């Protein structure tokens, strides 16, 4: 919901106090607000500070001024989360438009996820990824391993760590987009598998209703059972759901088949307005259920490999990636 000017100023004052990590007086706060474009004086800032005091979001600290309280920090963080709702979908749409992969020459930029793990675990991690790929629960066999001292977007991989880059499913959205087929990412979720067959979505989160990638949340909560699926054919895997125009279905099927050597993981492409793994498609739309790019990372976690993962990390040239068979 849009905020009133007073509400926004109160939040900006809380942000100033939070970022300063120390108490500030009305004079300093007024100057910082002016640098943000506000036409405001010290007297008005004092009035706002009194309002924040009453809410217990700030407190007086001697003659030095005000400091933000624990209640104020909680309020600020809650508001920042609210402002980030929908951020994931915007990020997906932005990166989708930046995918330049050309299947004819196997070149161009794709979207990747980034996982940081202990260097001692890399052999186990790669072996697990290879098994996930061989069992068909991974969208792409392409990976990139960055070792201690290597650089990733200007950051050096720290001592004892390894960065593992895997393909994000948004890459496929970008490939479809480049062919003139717009995709609408709607849900990230968990699909139940029985007898090695995807049955239905049992958990979903809307991309436009979350401040984080839904699959990253499910991964953090340990809600998958990839290893069990590979062993018994029954369990839960990460997946996502998007929709395309019904008139584009045949062309989309052709493209998905054309890129399947390097990018696959399609669980189901519905007919116009048909349910896809329990989710109903919109009018004149077709639903597509696709494996999530974080499935190999979930399997690694299940195998006891501790990871720190950033989904939808960014773009990378496909030429920098290697087939998992060539890495091990």
C-alpha angles and dihedrals in degrees: 000000000000113000127227117246091253092052091050092049091051090052092047090052089051089050091051092051092044094049093046093058088208139071117278135195127231092258094059093042091051091052092050091048089051089053086056090056101265121137097216139137135213093259092057091046089054089052090052091047090053089053090051091048090055090052088049090237092121136025137199116257107197113278093327096084132241135340128195116252129219088259089053092051091050091050092049094049091048091053092047090053089050090052090051094055106118091022092113094055091048090050091049092050092047095050092043088063091050097055108112101174114147113198092198092068099017092235139119139067124314133182118258140191119223125218126184118204141158113282090231089063099052096097092051091044094052092045089053092048091051091053091049089052094047091050091052101245098116127080096218139011090216118112139158125211120203116192134208109299095021117123128238115187091332095314120112117226104246127239115287093013137107129199116217119196119199132177118272118218090234085079089074091051088054093050090051091046091053088055090055096261112125116209127203112208106212113160140022112197154134123278123206114228125204125179088356089300124117107239111176147325109269097177129029138173122187115240090221091052100053136075091206135043105277092221090053088055093050089048092052091051093051093236097148132087102194094149091052091050090053093047102040106012090242131097143068132305135183116257142157137213130220136165133226132188111281090232090061097055098100093047091046090052090052093050094046089053091047094055097038094108091069104014123036137124097125107158098183141345110203130214116248110304091352121142114256114205089331098316119113119227121228122252114292090005136110123216124225122197113199136178115259118249090231096066093100089050091050089052090051090053090049089051090056100262110139112222142177110208135191110194118209089020097167146268130324135172110258088223088069092058125088133207111257090237090060095048098056 
